[in-house]
Amino acid sequence: MLQFMTTIFTCIILGAGAIMFSNDTQELIINPITKMVGIIKTLADDPLVKPEPPQFEDEEGQNKEQMKTVELQKTIFRIGNLL
């Protein structure tokens, strides 16, 4: 019975860890890259059209990793404006 409970506990811990990792990956990596790809696709389709400014969350609540991606998105947007 103890081994069965240990196995169940281990499965629960691994499942919770996988869910947290997936959420963090989605928030920190996939969403910002998707926004940047959208801006670049808009510029590739028609470089003369001014891209819409991306919507950013308040910068006080973001950590350093998110701030880097936000700055990269702003840079891509500025390059689009210069075109």
C-alpha positions as CSV (number, residue, x, y, z in Angstrom):
1,M,0.0,0.0,0.0
2,L,2.9,2.4,0.8
3,Q,4.4,1.8,-2.6
4,F,1.1,2.5,-4.3
5,M,0.7,5.8,-2.4
6,T,4.3,6.8,-3.2
7,T,3.6,6.1,-6.9
8,I,0.4,8.2,-6.9
9,F,2.2,11.0,-5.0
10,T,5.0,11.0,-7.5
11,C,2.6,11.1,-10.5
12,I,0.7,14.1,-8.9
13,I,4.0,16.0,-8.3
14,L,5.3,15.3,-11.9
15,G,1.9,16.3,-13.3
16,A,1.8,19.6,-11.4
17,G,5.4,20.3,-12.4
18,A,4.6,19.7,-16.1
19,I,1.6,22.0,-16.0
20,M,3.5,24.8,-14.3
21,F,6.4,24.4,-16.8
22,S,3.9,24.4,-19.7
23,N,2.2,27.6,-18.5
24,D,5.6,29.4,-17.9
25,T,6.8,28.4,-21.4
26,Q,3.6,29.6,-23.0
27,E,3.8,33.0,-21.2
28,L,7.5,33.7,-21.4
29,I,8.4,32.2,-24.8
30,I,5.6,31.3,-27.1
31,N,3.3,34.4,-26.7
32,P,6.0,37.0,-27.3
33,I,7.5,35.1,-30.3
34,T,4.0,34.8,-31.8
35,K,3.5,38.6,-31.4
36,M,6.9,39.3,-33.1
37,V,6.1,36.9,-35.9
38,G,2.8,38.6,-36.5
39,I,4.5,42.0,-36.8
40,I,7.1,40.6,-39.2
41,K,4.4,38.8,-41.3
42,T,2.5,42.1,-41.6
43,L,5.7,43.9,-42.7
44,A,6.5,41.1,-45.2
45,D,3.0,41.2,-46.7
46,D,3.1,44.9,-47.4
47,P,6.1,46.9,-46.1
48,L,4.4,50.2,-46.9
49,V,1.5,49.7,-44.5
50,K,2.2,51.0,-41.1
51,P,2.0,48.2,-38.6
52,E,-0.4,48.5,-35.7
53,P,1.4,49.1,-32.4
54,P,1.6,46.0,-30.2
55,Q,-0.3,46.1,-26.9
56,F,2.0,45.9,-23.9
57,E,1.1,45.2,-20.3
58,D,2.3,47.6,-17.7
59,E,6.1,47.3,-17.4
60,E,6.2,47.5,-13.6
61,G,4.7,44.0,-13.2
62,Q,7.0,42.3,-15.7
63,N,10.2,40.5,-14.8
64,K,13.5,40.9,-16.7
65,E,12.9,38.1,-19.2
66,Q,9.6,39.6,-20.3
67,M,11.1,43.0,-20.5
68,K,13.7,41.7,-23.0
69,T,11.0,40.4,-25.3
70,V,8.9,43.5,-24.9
71,E,12.0,45.6,-25.9
72,L,12.6,43.3,-28.9
73,Q,8.9,43.7,-30.0
74,K,9.2,47.5,-29.7
75,T,12.4,47.4,-31.8
76,I,10.7,45.4,-34.5
77,F,7.8,47.8,-34.5
78,R,10.1,50.8,-34.8
79,I,11.9,49.2,-37.7
80,G,8.5,48.7,-39.4
81,N,7.7,52.3,-38.8
82,L,10.9,53.3,-40.4
83,L,10.1,51.3,-43.5
